[in-house]
């Protein structure tokens, strides 16, 4: 995994997602290297929730105005390793969307904090361990897919017309942790199409995604059919 790669399709909202202000953190390209860090990214993929602030052990780590629905980190931020409880709050008021009990964030490991809606529109938080141990600078690229559009049916996912994901249901990666793992794929440019698993009709598709050798990509569909704001987003891992 490279330290500085551009993310295809990243919106300008991404630039305001992380506001980590911990001391002792290293930045890619700096002359000082600090090994005692943990890497963290955020995804707000709860279309029925408003802007959200995020707290670690009651310390605000986002801007006070919160992160908008659909926003996500452009790259991993760094925090001190340790045990953290996580709260996703409605921006501007002291109201919880959801919270996660204290758990460990280990040195040099990568994690994603995800806010999503279930089929009943309730907001839930998820901590994902981003396991890159199987990602090598080999001849493969790597991907994982998240279904985060709560009013869509089960979907199949196609890469350049080849079916790669079968009968994926909304937020199924919260139930089956194996769906958070990265899968190898031949490097290349891919149009990702999400189709209704029952009828094979197209729901939404991406522009071309350049998936390079040795690089891991998180790809997800979010938004709602009812609000006509479905989109496919891509996070190309970088820090």
Buried (B, 14 or more C-beta within 10 A) or exposed (E): BEEEBEBBBBBEBBEBBBEBEBEEBBEEEEEEEEEEBBBBBBBBBBBBBBBBBBBBEEEBBBBEEBBBBBBBBBBBBBBBBEEBEBBBBBBEEEEBBBEBEEEEBEEEBBBBBBBBBBEEEBBBBBBBBBBBEEBEEEEBBBBBBBBBBBBBBBBBBBBEEEEBBEEBBBBEBBEEEEBBBBBBBEBBEBBBBBBBBEEEEEBBBBEEBBBEBBBBBBBBBBBBBEEEEBBBBBBBBBB
